[in-house]
Amino acid sequence: MSDSGVFGGARPDRHDRASQKNAGANQPTAQLFCRDAVNVGGAFVPRPPLTYKEALAWLYSLQRFGIKLGLENIRRLLAELHVDLHGSCVIHVAGTNGKGSVCAMIDSICRAQGYRTGLFISPHLITFRERIRVNGGMISQDAVANGLTLIRDLVANWQPHPTFFEVTTALGLKSFAEAKLDIVILETGLGGRLDATNAIQSDVSVITPIDFDHEKWLGDSLEKIAAEKAGIIKPGVPVVCAAQRDEAEKVIRARAIACEAPLQFVTESYGRSAIGLPGDYQKQNAAVAIAAVHAAKIGIDEKAIARGLATVECPARFQKWDGKVIIDGAHNPAAARVLARTWREIFGDQRATLILAVLSDKNLRGICEALAPIAESVLLPKIRSERAADLEVLARVLSSITPSLPYSIPKCVGEALAVARTRPNPILITGSLHFAGEVLAYLRGEAAAFEECAQ
């Protein structure tokens, strides 16, 4: 923050932007007009604005383009939408596990000090609107509809067409730019180096613990995965990093040296006040969040830190729904091991009735190996996600690890919960953030509000 109290210039990364600067101006006038209009009886009339449901349907349809890592499309989008975060301090967070919690803590701490914040996270649990928050409040349905209508018309003839995550990122960043925020917190979607969020020039780069996940996209070794995550490190921009395994730490140090970026490893846990998220691992996340705020030179006092951490909300992170039900979005072996440790911290030797659903592209064996020791029995319900692992395959994996562990396959989430509640053990619902969202919607009596999304 400058002496005048205005945050320094966090703007879209200008690299390669010149070639896109006049992209719209170079298109024929008729083409520009036609993308915002439809031909009715030989006359062009404006395309009607999308409703919220129509806008989401269009956005979700973009998932057919899959995941395309790269920055050219998002840079073009941000340029043509005139997105400029000048005046906002941008904190960019990558890592395998803990990203969501760290982002939520930074946001909560800064709001407790009175700053206006923007928070961009993924995936959502119940509603798409969770992904984009201004001052703690979700983006409105009207803002989603209007923003996506604008982007739909803008990109109608683009080749290649922007992906679901590129459009979502552009919508979030445009919303933040229009809101004139003090601080913007961006969570990467996948990796870092070629993630759409990396098109923005950040003021601090944050890296949470790195482990195996998304190997198809990021590589089959910790070194390769760390290289992608460390791609958010930019020349001269401070880096705050959680404690890492040796292979990842070496890669991060090398990248920071190459970028002449000051690097701080946070190895101690925060313990000065209570944290609203349970588990010792959240004390480590809190220490990283506080270090990130300080590295950004954001003026924060101890009262705001304590208040922000005490009131932080991050659903599906060892979330206690009631006296018997715990919901956690652990979806890779490292996260499942942390979950099992946290379970023992809270429940000791008491075992869980485990309700488990995992996506098919995840390490089923690694997740089951971590969770089987804390389970008394397992329920494997059919869930709504089209990416869900085959239940018979998941059952065979479980049985091969612990043949004596009883399991059953309920036909839906509601049936699984009803069965689990008849048993004396506490209930642990885990395996996927998508699954956690479906469960939360059901428990809230809002099953119809669950906006299923593959990404």
C-alpha positions in Angstrom: 0.0 0.0 0.0 1.3 3.4 -0.9 1.7 6.3 1.6 -1.6 7.7 0.3 -3.4 4.5 1.2 -4.0 3.4 -2.3 -2.9 -0.1 -3.3 -0.3 -0.4 -6.1 -0.9 -1.4 -9.7 -2.2 -4.9 -9.9 -3.3 -5.1 -13.6 -3.8 -7.8 -16.2 -0.4 -9.3 -17.1 0.5 -7.2 -20.3 2.7 -9.9 -21.8 1.6 -10.6 -25.4 -1.3 -8.3 -25.0 -0.4 -5.9 -27.8 -1.4 -8.3 -30.5 -4.9 -8.6 -28.9 -5.3 -4.9 -28.0 -7.2 -4.1 -31.2 -8.7 -7.5 -31.8 -12.2 -6.1 -31.8 -11.3 -3.1 -33.9 -9.8 -5.3 -36.6 -13.0 -7.3 -37.1 -15.4 -6.2 -39.9 -18.2 -4.0 -38.6 -20.9 -6.4 -39.7 -19.3 -9.2 -37.8 -19.1 -7.2 -34.6 -22.8 -6.2 -35.0 -23.9 -9.8 -35.8 -22.4 -11.3 -32.7 -24.7 -9.1 -30.6 -27.8 -9.6 -32.7 -29.9 -12.2 -34.4 -31.4 -12.2 -37.9 -35.2 -12.0 -37.7 -37.0 -11.8 -41.1 -33.9 -10.3 -42.7 -33.4 -7.6 -40.0 -30.9 -7.8 -37.2 -32.3 -7.3 -33.7 -30.4 -7.4 -30.4 -30.1 -10.9 -28.8 -32.2 -11.0 -25.7 -30.3 -11.1 -22.4 -30.0 -14.4 -20.7 -31.8 -15.3 -17.5 -29.7 -16.7 -14.7 -30.7 -20.3 -15.5 -30.1 -19.7 -19.2 -26.7 -18.1 -18.5 -25.6 -21.1 -16.4 -26.8 -23.5 -19.0 -24.7 -21.7 -21.6 -21.7 -21.6 -19.3 -22.0 -25.3 -18.3 -22.2 -26.2 -22.0 -18.7 -24.9 -22.4 -17.5 -27.9 -20.4 -17.6 -29.7 -23.7 -14.4 -27.8 -24.6 -12.7 -29.6 -21.7 -9.7 -28.1 -19.9 -7.3 -26.2 -22.1 -4.3 -24.8 -20.1 -2.9 -21.6 -21.6 -3.2 -17.8 -21.2 -3.9 -16.5 -24.7 -7.7 -16.7 -24.5 -8.0 -15.3 -21.0 -5.7 -12.4 -21.9 -7.8 -11.6 -24.9 -11.0 -11.8 -22.8 -9.6 -9.5 -20.1 -8.4 -7.0 -22.7 -11.7 -6.9 -24.6 -13.7 -6.7 -21.4 -11.4 -3.8 -20.3 -10.7 -5.5 -17.0 -8.2 -3.5 -14.9 -7.5 -4.2 -11.3 -5.3 -1.1 -10.8 -5.7 0.0 -7.2 -6.3 -3.5 -5.9 -3.8 -5.6 -4.1 -3.9 -9.1 -5.7 -3.0 -12.2 -3.7 -2.6 -15.3 -5.9 -2.8 -18.7 -4.2 -1.8 -22.1 -5.7 -1.1 -25.5 -4.2 -2.6 -29.0 -4.0 -4.3 -28.8 -0.6 -5.3 -25.9 1.7 -5.9 -23.3 -1.0 -9.5 -22.8 -0.2 -8.9 -22.5 3.5 -6.0 -20.1 3.1 -8.0 -17.9 0.6 -11.0 -17.8 3.0 -8.7 -16.8 5.9 -7.0 -14.0 4.0 -10.4 -12.7 2.9 -11.9 -12.9 6.5 -8.9 -11.2 8.1 -8.9 -8.4 5.6 -12.6 -7.8 5.9 -12.2 -7.8 9.7 -9.8 -4.8 9.2 -12.4 -3.0 7.1 -11.0 -3.6 3.6 -13.2 -4.3 0.6 -12.3 -7.7 -0.8 -12.9 -9.9 -3.8 -12.6 -13.7 -3.4 -12.4 -16.1 -6.4 -12.5 -19.8 -5.6 -13.4 -23.1 -7.2 -15.2 -25.4 -7.4 -18.5 -24.4 -5.8 -20.3 -26.6 -3.5 -24.0 -25.8 -4.1 -24.4 -22.8 -6.3 -22.1 -21.3 -8.9 -22.4 -17.9 -7.2 -20.1 -19.1 -4.4 -17.1 -18.8 -6.7 -17.2 -15.0 -6.9 -17.6 -13.0 -3.7 -17.4 -9.3 -3.0 -17.0 -8.3 0.7 -18.1 -11.8 1.7 -21.3 -11.7 -0.4 -21.9 -14.0 -3.4 -22.3 -12.5 -6.8 -26.0 -11.9 -7.6 -28.0 -13.9 -10.1 -28.5 -10.7 -12.1 -24.8 -10.0 -12.2 -24.1 -13.6 -13.4 -26.8 -13.4 -16.1 -25.7 -9.9 -17.3 -22.0 -10.7 -17.2 -22.4 -14.0 -19.0 -24.7 -12.5 -21.6 -22.0 -9.9 -22.4 -19.2 -12.6 -22.6 -21.4 -15.0 -24.7 -21.9 -12.3 -27.3 -18.3 -11.2 -27.2 -16.8 -14.7 -27.8 -19.5 -16.1 -30.1 -17.1 -16.4 -33.1 -13.8 -17.0 -31.3 -11.6 -19.8 -32.4 -10.6 -21.4 -30.1 -13.7 -20.8 -28.0 -13.0 -19.9 -24.3 -13.4 -22.7 -21.8 -15.8 -22.9 -18.8 -13.0 -21.8 -16.5 -11.7 -19.0 -18.7 -15.2 -17.5 -18.9 -15.7 -18.0 -15.2 -12.4 -16.3 -14.4 -13.2 -13.4 -16.7 -16.6 -12.9 -15.1 -15.1 -12.8 -11.6 -12.3 -10.4 -12.6 -14.7 -8.1 -14.4 -16.9 -8.1 -11.3 -13.9 -7.2 -9.1 -12.7 -4.5 -11.4 -16.1 -2.8 -11.4 -16.4 -3.1 -7.6 -13.2 -1.1 -7.0 -11.8 -3.3 -4.3 -8.9 -2.9 -2.0 -7.8 -6.6 -2.0 -8.5 -9.4 -4.5 -7.8 -13.0 -3.5 -7.5 -15.5 -6.5 -7.4 -19.3 -6.1 -5.9 -21.1 -9.0 -8.2 -23.7 -10.7 -5.6 -26.2 -11.9 -1.9 -25.9 -11.6 -0.7 -22.3 -11.8 1.7 -21.6 -14.7 -1.0 -21.9 -17.4 -4.1 -21.4 -15.2 -6.4 -18.6 -16.3 -5.9 -16.8 -13.0 -2.2 -16.4 -13.8 -3.1 -13.8 -16.5 -3.3 -11.2 -13.6 -0.2 -9.5 -12.2 -0.2 -10.3 -8.5 1.3 -8.5 -5.6 2.0 -11.7 -3.6 2.2 -15.4 -4.7 1.2 -18.0 -2.1 1.9 -21.7 -2.4 0.1 -24.2 -0.1 1.3 -27.8 0.4 2.0 -29.6 -2.9 1.2 -33.3 -3.4 -0.1 -35.7 -6.0 -3.4 -34.7 -7.8 -4.4 -33.9 -11.4 -1.4 -35.9 -12.6 -2.9 -36.1 -16.1 -2.5 -32.3 -16.5 0.3 -31.4 -14.1 2.7 -34.4 -14.4 3.5 -37.7 -12.7 6.1 -36.5 -10.2 6.2 -34.0 -7.4 8.9 -32.0 -9.3 6.7 -31.7 -12.4 3.6 -30.8 -10.3 5.6 -28.2 -8.3 6.9 -26.7 -11.5 3.4 -26.0 -12.6 2.3 -24.6 -9.2 5.5 -22.5 -9.0 4.5 -20.9 -12.3 2.5 -18.3 -10.4 5.8 -16.8 -9.1 6.5 -13.6 -11.0 9.6 -11.4 -11.3 10.2 -9.5 -8.1 6.9 -10.5 -6.5 7.1 -11.8 -2.9 6.4 -15.5 -2.4 4.9 -17.0 0.7 5.2 -20.8 0.8 3.9 -23.5 3.2 6.3 -26.2 4.3 6.9 -28.6 1.4 8.3 -32.0 0.7 12.0 -31.8 -0.4 11.3 -32.4 -4.1 8.7 -29.6 -4.3 10.8 -27.2 -2.1 13.8 -27.4 -4.5 11.7 -26.5 -7.5 10.1 -23.6 -5.7 13.4 -22.2 -4.5 14.9 -22.5 -8.0 11.9 -20.7 -9.6 12.0 -17.9 -7.0 15.8 -17.4 -7.6 15.2 -17.3 -11.3 12.5 -14.6 -10.8 14.5 -12.7 -8.2 11.4 -13.1 -6.0 11.7 -12.8 -2.2 10.8 -16.2 -0.8 9.5 -17.0 2.7 8.8 -20.5 3.9 6.2 -20.7 6.7 7.0 -23.6 9.0 5.3 -22.7 12.3 1.7 -22.9 13.1 -0.5 -20.1 14.4 -1.7 -20.4 18.0 -2.4 -17.0 19.4 -6.2 -17.2 19.1 -9.0 -19.5 18.1 -9.7 -20.5 14.5 -13.2 -21.1 13.2 -12.0 -24.2 11.2 -11.2 -27.3 13.2 -8.0 -29.3 13.0 -4.3 -28.7 13.7 -3.6 -28.3 10.0 -5.7 -25.2 9.9 -3.3 -23.6 12.3 -0.6 -24.1 9.6 -3.0 -22.6 7.0 -3.6 -19.6 9.3 0.1 -19.0 9.6 0.4 -19.0 5.8 -2.6 -16.6 5.4 -1.2 -14.1 7.9 2.3 -14.2 6.3 0.6 -13.5 2.9 -1.2 -10.5 4.3 2.1 -9.1 5.8 4.0 -9.8 2.6 1.4 -7.7 0.7 2.1 -4.9 3.1 -1.5 -4.7 4.0 -2.1 -2.9 7.3 -3.6 -5.4 9.7 -3.7 -5.4 13.5 -3.8 -8.4 15.8 -7.5 -7.8 16.7 -8.4 -8.1 13.0 -6.4 -11.2 12.6 -8.0 -12.8 15.7 -11.5 -11.7 14.6 -11.0 -12.8 11.0 -9.8 -16.2 12.0 -12.5 -16.8 14.6 -15.2 -16.0 12.1 -13.8 -17.6 8.9 -16.1 -19.9 7.0 -15.0 -22.5 4.6 -17.7 -25.3 4.2 -16.7 -28.9 3.8 -13.5 -28.6 5.7 -14.1 -30.9 8.6 -17.5 -29.2 8.8 -19.6 -30.2 11.8 -23.1 -30.3 10.5 -24.6 -31.5 13.8 -23.5 -33.5 16.7 -23.1 -36.6 14.6 -22.2 -35.6 11.0 -18.8 -34.4 9.7 -18.4 -33.2 6.0 -15.0 -32.9 4.4 -14.1 -32.4 0.8 -10.8 -34.4 0.9 -10.3 -35.8 -2.6 -6.7 -36.9 -2.9 -4.5 -39.2 -0.8 -2.6 -36.4 1.0 -5.9 -34.6 2.0 -7.4 -38.0 3.1 -4.4 -38.6 5.4 -4.8 -35.1 6.9 -8.5 -35.8 7.3 -7.8 -39.1 9.1 -5.3 -37.3 11.5 -7.9 -34.7 12.2 -10.6 -37.3 12.9 -8.3 -38.9 15.5 -7.6 -35.5 17.0 -11.3 -34.9 17.5 -12.7 -38.5 18.1 -9.7 -40.4 19.3 -10.1 -44.1 18.7 -13.8 -43.9 17.8 -14.4 -45.1 14.3 -16.7 -43.6 11.7 -19.6 -44.7 9.6 -17.9 -43.6 6.4 -20.1 -42.3 3.5 -17.7 -42.2 0.6 -17.9 -41.0 -3.0 -14.9 -40.3 -5.2 -14.5 -39.0 -8.7 -13.2 -41.6 -11.2 -10.1 -39.7 -12.2 -8.8 -39.7 -8.6 -6.4 -42.1 -6.8 -9.1 -44.4 -5.4 -6.6 -46.8 -3.7 -4.6 -44.0 -2.0 -7.8 -42.3 -0.7 -9.2 -45.6 0.6 -5.9 -46.6 2.2 -5.9 -43.4 4.2 -9.6 -43.6 5.4 -10.2 -47.3 5.9 -8.4 -47.4 9.3 -10.8 -44.9 10.8 -13.9 -46.5 9.4 -16.2 -49.0 11.2 -18.4 -49.4 8.1 -18.7 -47.8 4.7 -21.6 -46.6 2.6 -21.0 -46.0 -1.1 -24.0 -44.0 -2.4 -24.8 -43.3 -6.0 -24.2 -39.5 -6.5 -25.2 -37.0 -9.2 -21.8 -36.3 -10.6 -21.2 -37.7 -14.1 -17.5 -38.0 -13.0 -18.2 -40.3 -10.1 -16.2 -43.5 -9.8 -18.0 -46.8 -10.5 -19.3 -48.0 -7.2 -18.4 -51.6 -7.7 -14.9 -50.6 -8.6 -14.7 -48.5 -5.5 -16.0 -51.4 -3.4 -13.4 -53.7 -4.8 -10.6 -51.3 -3.9 -11.9 -51.0 -0.4 -12.2 -54.8 0.0 -8.7 -55.4 -1.3 -7.4 -53.0 1.4 -9.5 -54.2 4.3 -11.4 -57.3 3.5 -13.2 -57.3 6.8 -14.6 -53.8 6.5 -18.3 -54.0 5.8 -19.8 -51.9 3.0 -23.1 -51.4 1.2 -24.2 -49.4 -1.8 -27.3 -47.2 -1.1 -29.2 -45.9 -4.2 -28.8 -42.2 -3.2 -27.4 -39.8 -0.7 -30.7 -39.6 1.3 -30.7 -43.4 1.8 -27.1 -43.4 2.8 -27.7 -40.8 5.5 -30.8 -42.6 6.8 -28.8 -45.8 7.2 -25.9 -44.1 8.8 -28.1 -42.4 11.4 -29.3 -45.8 12.6 -25.8 -46.7 13.5 -24.1 -45.5 16.8 -20.9 -44.2 15.2 -20.3 -40.6 14.2 -20.7 -40.1 10.4 -17.9 -38.9 8.1 -19.0 -37.8 4.6 -16.0 -37.3 2.3 -14.2 -38.1 -1.0 -15.0 -35.1 -3.2 -16.0 -31.5 -2.9 -18.7 -32.1 -5.6 -20.1 -34.8 -3.3 -19.9 -32.6 -0.3 -21.9 -30.0 -2.1 -24.6 -32.5 -3.0 -24.8 -33.6 0.6 -25.0 -30.0 2.0 -27.8 -29.2 -0.4 -29.7 -32.3 0.7 -29.2 -31.6 4.4 -30.4 -28.0 4.0 -33.5 -29.3 2.3 -32.4 -27.6 -0.9 -31.6 -30.6 -3.1 -33.0 -28.8 -6.2 -30.7 -25.8 -5.6 -27.6 -28.0 -6.2 -26.0 -26.8 -9.4 -24.0 -29.8 -10.4 -20.9 -29.0 -12.4 -18.0 -31.2 -13.6 -15.5 -28.5 -13.0 
